[in-house]
Amino acid sequence: MREESPEQARPLRHGYTTGACATVTALAAASLLLGESLEAKLEITLPRGQRVALPLTRQRLLDDGRIEVATIKDAGDDPDVTHGATLFSRVALVATPGVRFVAGEGVGRVTLPGLPIPPGEPAINPVPRRMISEHLERLAREKSYSGGFVVEIGVENGAQLATRTMNPRLGIVGGLSILGTTGIVRPFSCSAYIASIHQGMDVAASNGYHHIALCTGSNSERGIKTLLGLEEIALVEIGDFVGAALKHLHKTGIRRLSIAGGFGKLSKLAEGHLDLHSRHSSIDLASIAGRARAIGGSDSLFQQILAANSSLHALQLCQQASLPIADRICADARHQAQRISRSEVAIDVWAFDREGQLLGSSG
């Protein structure tokens, strides 16, 4: 379990990607095979030119002559499922020049089109592959070594960790992906999450699913799956990043989009917010009250909603008055989604409660 955040604000600490970890362990193992001696840390060059030293936590010779080197993934203050995981490389020397990649324990294999790596290949993304290859090829030149390398990348407990990612839905089986475009994990960066959302949409479209659902969480996902009978691959969890998903829509070839979310988050989308997290947008009770009045709510209800404790309380007040406020929120959210996406894709919006039960829809 990670330590609790301190009460007093402090600068957020960056970390390193699985791609950077794979690079340092592969380079360390290859270096040992070619006669180098190593310290507790090894320096690598990241894609943007920064030189960083990462720790080496295990170095050992295997029975088959390969060398294994491990490091512990440090994601800094980013909430990353791989934070603290042990990532390792096992490297062998071969006569054929170049670098060949193998998925080890806990690293997945791609099975569906639509990802940057073709089906059948280890789920090691292009930038980590390039980082590893460049470091090993440079090492070969320095050591006047004319052969090549077989690099097996693994993550201890990676198969279990992968169940907490989108990998199973993307058709990546058996474990995690080795990721990263800069080598550095920025604290609380949303870029990796957004990239996974885009990948989910692309994979669904590439496999012939022209109707997908964007879901803000597991409850709405369960609800829309039951309601519309969509397959797993057509369900894309977006969390709070509805704007990033909608702006990607025109690139996918998708023809129908369903958006499923809780009442509160959809009320933010109805106001045109692109990020539904509480850090970036707030529930507007006055707006909900105004919508309730517009569909027949009384002045008394208007005042009650203004004084409500939460969006859920406002919803309950409207339900007691038999006002279809969830339908109105969904209709307005649909209008905003159509505007944000700037596409001709048919969009519908569905609101669910915490049990995955339908509250309303855009009709």
N, C-alpha and C positions, 0 to 999 in steps of 0.2 A: 504493500500500500504506500502511495506517495505521501510525503509529509504535507500537513495542512499549510495553506498559504499564511505568511505572517500577517499580523494585524496592521503593521506599519508598511506603507507602500515602499517598494524598492524597485530598482530597474529589473526588468524581466530578462532572464538568461536565455540565450539562444542555445541550440543543440545541433546535432549532426544527423543527416539522413541515413537510412539504411544503405543507400548507394555509397556514401562516404565510408561507412563501416566496412562494407564489402571490399572497397578499394584498398583500405589500409591492411586488412587481413590477407587479401590476395597478394598484395605486394610483399608483405612480411614473409608469407609462406614461400613465395618464389625466390625472395632474397636469400632465405636460409638454404633452399635447395641449390642455389648458385654460390654458396660458400660465404655469404655475409654473416656477421654476428650482429645481433640486435639488442637494443636497450628495452626498457619497459614501455617506451613510446616510439612511434614512427611517424615521420612527417610525410604528408601528401599534398598535392596541389589540387585545389578545387576548380571547377569549371570557369570561375571568374578570376582566377589567378591567385587567390589567397592561399598561403601556406599554413597548414594547421597540423598539429601533432596529436594523434589519438592514442589512447593506451592499448597495450596488448596484454590480455589477461591470461592467455594460454598459448603455449608453443610446444608442439610434440610431434615426434616422428611416428607415423602409422606403420602397421605391419606390412602394408603393400608398397612401402617406400615413399608414399606421399607425406607431405608435411601439413599439419593443421595448425592454424593460428586463430584465436578468438579475441573478440573485444565485446564490451558491454555498451549497448546503444544508449546514448544520453540525448534525450530530446529537449533538454533544457526545461523551460517552463511551459512548453507546449503540451497540451493534453493528448498524447500520442499513445496508442495501444502498444507500440513496440518499445516504449521507454523502459529501460532496465533489462531488456531482453539480451541474451547472449547470441551474437551473430558470429559465424565462423566461416573460414574458407579452407578447403582442402585442395592442394595444388599438386599436379604431377607434371613432369617434363616429358615432352614427346618430340619425335623427330620432325614432324610437320610444323613449319612456322605458323604463327598466328595464335589466337586465343579461342578456345572452345568452351562454352558455358554449359554447366550441368546443374540441375535443381537438386540440392541436397535435402536433408531432413528439414521440414518446416517451410520450404520455399515452394510456391505453387507452380503449376503448369497451365499455360493458356490453352483453352479448348474451343473458344468461340472467336469469330472474326469481329473486327471493330475496335480492337486495341492496337497500340503501337507495335506490339510483338505478335507475330503470326501464330495461329494455332499449332500446338505441338512443341513450342519452345518454352524453356523456363521463363517464369514471370520476373525477368530481370529487365528493367526498362532501358531504352536506348542510351540515356545519359550515363547511368552507372556502367553499362557495358563499355561505353567509350572511355570513361575514366579508368576503368580497370585495364582495358587494352592499351591505352596510352602509357600508363605507368609500367606495365609489364614489358611493352616493346622498348621503352626507354631503358629499362633495366637490362634487357637482352643486348642492346647496343653497347651499354657500358661494360658488360661482362664478355663481349664478343661471343655471345651465345647465338647459334644459328637455328636452334630448334624452336618449338612452341610450347604452349601451356594448356592444360585442361584444368579449368577452375570450377570447382563445385562450391556453391554458396549454400549455407544452411542457417536456420534460426531455431534455436532450442525452443520447444513448445510452440513453434510457429503455426502448426495446424490448428491448435486450439485458439491462438490469438486471432487467426484469420476469420474465425466465426464472428468476431466483433467488428469486422470490416465488410465492405461491399464485395469482396472477392468472390464468394460463392455465387452471388447473383451475376457477376461479370463473366462467369464461366472460368474462373481461375481456381483450380482444384488442388487440394493437398497442402495449402499453406499460404504464406504471405507473398506480397510482391516486393521486389527490391527497387526502391523509388528514389526520386530526387533529381532536380534540375540544376541546383546551385551547390548542393552538398551541405547546405546550412538549413536548419529548421528555425524559422523565425517564431518567437513566442506568440502563441494563440493566432498564428497565421491561418487564414481561411483558404489559402490557395490550394493546399492539398485536398481539402474537402471538396472545393469547387471542381477541381480536376476530376475527382472521382464521380461527381454528379454528371459532368459532361461525358465521361467514359460510360457511365450507366445508360445515358440516353443514346449514345452512339452505338453501343453494343446491341441494345434493343432494336434500334432501327436497322442495323446491319444484318440482323437475323430475322428480318421480315415482320417485326412487331410495329405496326403503324399506329397503334393506340397504346399509349403509356399513361401511367399515373405518377405524378410528383406528390410525395407524401411528407408531411412535416415531422412525423414520428411514427412509432410502432402501432399506436392505437388507430390512427387514421389509416395506416397501411392495412391493418387487419380488416378495418371496416370496408375500405374500397375494394379489397380483394374479394371479400364475401359478396359485396353488392354487385360488382361488375364481372366477377369471374376471371380476372386478369391473372396471367401466369407470373411467377416470381420475377422472371427476366424483364417484365414490363412494368415492374414497380421500382421506382427510384426514390430513395429517401434523401430529401434535400435539407432536412433540419430547418434552419432559418434562412437559407440562401435562395429564396424564391426568385429574386431578381436575376441572379447569375444563371439559374436554370432557364428562365423565360427568354433571356437574351440569346441563349444558345439554341433555342428551338428552331429558328429558321435554317440552321445548318444541318439538321438531322434527317429531313424527309418524313418526319412524323406527321400524320394527318389528323389525329385527334388526341387531345390532351385533357386528362382529368387531373384536377388539383384537389387533394384531400388534406384537411387539416382540422385543428381544433378551432372552436369559435373565436377565442381571443386572438390567435395568430391571423385568422382570416379577416378579422376586423381591422387589423393593421394593413393587410394587403388591400382591403377595400378603401383605405385612405391613400393608397399608392406607395406604401413603403416597400423597399426592395430587400431590406434585411429585417427579419422579424424578431431578432434577439432584443431582449430588454435593454441591452447596452445602447442600441441604435434606434429603437422606436418604442413608443409607449402606447398602452391602451388609451383610447380617447373616449371616455364615458360620455362626454357631451355629444360626440358624433353618433354614438350608439343611441343616445336619447333622442337626437334629432331624427334618426331613421325610424325609431319606434313611433314618434309623433307622426311622421310622414305616412305610415301605414295604419293610422287610426288610433294610436295611443293617446291617452288622456294627459292633461296638464299635470295631474297628480303623478302619473307614471313617469312622466318626463323628469319631475323633480326627484322621484325615488331613484331613478337610474343615475342622475347626477351625483347622488349621495351614496351610490353603491360601493361596496368594498372591492369589487373586482368585476371583470368581464363575465365571469360565471354567475355572480350575483345579479348582474344586469340581465343576463339570459334567463335566469330563474324568474325574475320579476315579469319579464315579457311572456314567459310560458304561463305564468299564473293568470295573466291577462288574455291568454289565447291569441297572442300576437306572433305571427311567423317571422320573428326578427332574424332567425338564422337563414331563412330563405332570402331575405333582403340583403343581409351581409354577403351571402354567396353570390347573389346577382351583381352587387357592386364590386366584389372582388374579381368576378369574371370580367367585368368591363375594364378594370385596371390591368388585369393579366393580358387581355387582348391588346391594350394600348402599349404595355411594356414590351411585349414580344414582337410587335410590329410585323406580325405574320398573318397569314390567312388560315392558320390551323384552327380547327374547331375546338373551343375550350369550354369545359364545364367545371363547376366548383362544388365540392361536397364538404359539409361540416359534420364532424363526429365528436361524441363525448369520450370520456376516458375509458369507457368500456367498449369503444368501437361501434357504438350505436349511432345511427343517423339522426342528426339534428335538423338538417335542412340542406337544400341544394339550389343551384342557380336555375333549375327548371329546364 
